[in-house]
Amino acid sequence: QVQLVESGGGLVQPGGSLRISCAASGSIGSINLMGWYRQAPGKQREWVADATAFDTNYADAAKGRFTICRDDAKTVALQMNSLKPEDTAVYYCNAEIRRVEDTVFKRYWGQGTQVTVSS
């Protein structure tokens, strides 16, 4: 069993900052990529950023304002600065994980954490 648990969401004013985190647990053999997607009300889920041990990638909407960080092999954080109302969404952690008992990597998702940017 593999779990991804997000934390750190909440309400923040426009222009403010927020840091959300995600921790993986369970029968983990190896983690390749960890990252974040988000889904705003009435919209499709969209990719925000991801990170491997060697590289980070960002969607255009996140570049210059968000920073993704692999705190350790099983955690990932997203530091969000200069937040805008349009950043309001449920943010989902995802990761490519190979379980100890498996030989292939599979993608896992967290339950999501709400980020609301409003005055």
Buried (B, 14 or more C-beta within 10 A) or exposed (E): EBEBBBBBBEEBEEEEEBBBBBBBEEEBEEBEBBBBBBBBEEEEBEBBBBBBEEEEBBBEBBEEBBBBBBEEEBBBBBBBEEBEEEBBBBBBBBBBBBBEEEEEBEEBEBEBBEBBBEE
